[in-house]
Amino acid sequence: AHFCGYSLGGYIGLVYGLDHPGKIKSLVMHGTKYYWTPEAIKKAVEGFDVERIIDKVPAWGEALQKDHSAGNGENGWRQLLDSSSAFIETMTNEGIPETRLKEIQFPVLVSVCDSDEMISHGEANRLAQAIPSANVQVIENCKHPFQSVQKQPFVEQCLDFFLSHTQTPTPTRR
C-alpha cells in the first residue's frame, strides 16, 4: 500500500513499514515528529490534556469531538488524546532507533509546514537524511495542526509522490 500519515500517523506508517517489509510501497509522513526529547514529550502531553483543551481552547475541543465522534462515539476524541499521550510518553525508551532507519526499503516523503511549531526544518532534513530513499517537502503558509494545510494541493502532492513510485507493468509481446 501507499501510506500517508499525519503527525503520529506518519510514525505509525514508518513502524509498520519496518515491521512488515514489502507491505509499504511508499510513505508520506506529514508533520511527523521523530526526534523526541523529554522536553518535547512533556510539551506534547500537556498539549493533549483534555481538561486544558476544554478550558483554554474549547473550539479545538469541539472540532476534535466533531472530527472523531462518528467512528469513536461522543467521547472518542478524549480517548484518542489519552492514547496519543501514552504513546508519546514511550518514545525516548521504545521509539525506533535512528540506526534502524537505514533498513527502510521504500521511498519516503518527509513533509513539514513552513511554520510548524513541533518539527523544525532541521529535524525534517535530519530524518530524511537518515532514510535511504527520502526527500523533504516544505509546505508554505501552514502550521502543525492539519486544519491549516490547504487540502487540495496537499492531496495532489501526495498523489504525485505515490504515482511517481508506482511501477506500471511494461506490456510484453508474445
URHU-V394960 format. One record per backbone hydrogen bond with DSSP energy under -0.5 kcal/mol. NH is the residue of the N-H (numbers start at 1). CO is the residue of the C=O. E is the energy in kcal/mol with one decimal. If there is no record, write none. Layout:
[[NH | CO | E] [NH | CO | E]]
This chain:
[[3 | 26 | -2.7] [5 | 28 | -2.7] [7 | 30 | -3.1] [9 | 6 | -2.5] [10 | 7 | -1.1] [11 | 7 | -1.1] [12 | 8 | -2.4] [13 | 9 | -2.0] [14 | 10 | -1.8] [15 | 11 | -2.5] [16 | 12 | -2.8] [17 | 13 | -2.5] [18 | 14 | -2.1] [19 | 15 | -2.7] [20 | 16 | -1.9] [23 | 20 | -2.1] [25 | 1 | -3.0] [25 | 23 | -0.6] [26 | 1 | -0.8] [27 | 107 | -2.3] [28 | 3 | -2.8] [29 | 27 | -0.6] [29 | 109 | -3.0] [30 | 5 | -2.6] [30 | 28 | -0.7] [31 | 29 | -0.6] [31 | 111 | -2.8] [33 | 31 | -0.6] [34 | 32 | -0.6] [36 | 34 | -1.1] [37 | 35 | -0.7] [41 | 37 | -2.5] [42 | 38 | -2.3] [43 | 39 | -2.4] [44 | 40 | -2.4] [45 | 41 | -2.8] [46 | 42 | -2.4] [47 | 43 | -2.1] [48 | 44 | -1.1] [48 | 45 | -0.6] [49 | 46 | -1.3] [50 | 48 | -0.5] [53 | 49 | -2.3] [54 | 50 | -2.6] [55 | 51 | -2.2] [56 | 52 | -3.5] [57 | 52 | -0.5] [57 | 53 | -1.8] [60 | 57 | -0.9] [61 | 57 | -1.7] [62 | 58 | -2.6] [63 | 59 | -2.2] [64 | 60 | -2.9] [65 | 61 | -2.5] [66 | 62 | -2.6] [67 | 63 | -2.9] [68 | 64 | -1.9] [69 | 65 | -1.4] [70 | 66 | -0.6] [72 | 68 | -1.2] [73 | 69 | -2.4] [76 | 73 | -1.8] [78 | 75 | -0.7] [79 | 75 | -1.6] [80 | 76 | -2.4] [81 | 77 | -2.2] [82 | 78 | -2.5] [83 | 79 | -2.8] [84 | 80 | -2.3] [85 | 81 | -2.5] [86 | 82 | -2.3] [87 | 83 | -2.2] [88 | 84 | -2.7] [89 | 85 | -2.3] [90 | 86 | -0.5] [90 | 87 | -1.3] [91 | 88 | -1.8] [93 | 90 | -0.6] [94 | 90 | -3.5] [95 | 91 | -1.8] [100 | 97 | -1.9] [101 | 97 | -0.5] [101 | 98 | -1.2] [102 | 99 | -0.6] [103 | 100 | -2.2] [104 | 101 | -1.6] [107 | 25 | -0.8] [108 | 133 | -2.6] [109 | 27 | -2.9] [110 | 108 | -0.6] [110 | 135 | -3.3] [111 | 29 | -2.7] [111 | 109 | -0.9] [112 | 137 | -2.6] [114 | 139 | -2.7] [115 | 142 | -1.9] [116 | 113 | -1.4] [120 | 118 | -0.5] [124 | 120 | -2.2] [125 | 121 | -2.7] [126 | 122 | -2.4] [127 | 123 | -2.6] [128 | 124 | -2.4] [129 | 125 | -2.4] [130 | 126 | -1.3] [131 | 127 | -0.8] [131 | 128 | -0.6] [132 | 101 | -0.5] [134 | 131 | -0.9] [135 | 108 | -2.0] [137 | 110 | -2.6] [139 | 112 | -2.7] [139 | 137 | -0.6] [148 | 145 | -2.3] [149 | 146 | -1.6] [151 | 149 | -0.7] [154 | 150 | -1.7] [155 | 151 | -3.0] [156 | 152 | -2.3] [157 | 153 | -2.4] [158 | 154 | -2.4] [159 | 155 | -2.8] [160 | 156 | -2.5] [161 | 157 | -2.2] [162 | 158 | -2.8] [163 | 159 | -3.1] [164 | 160 | -2.1] [165 | 161 | -0.6] [165 | 162 | -1.2] [166 | 163 | -1.4] [167 | 165 | -0.6] [168 | 166 | -0.6]]
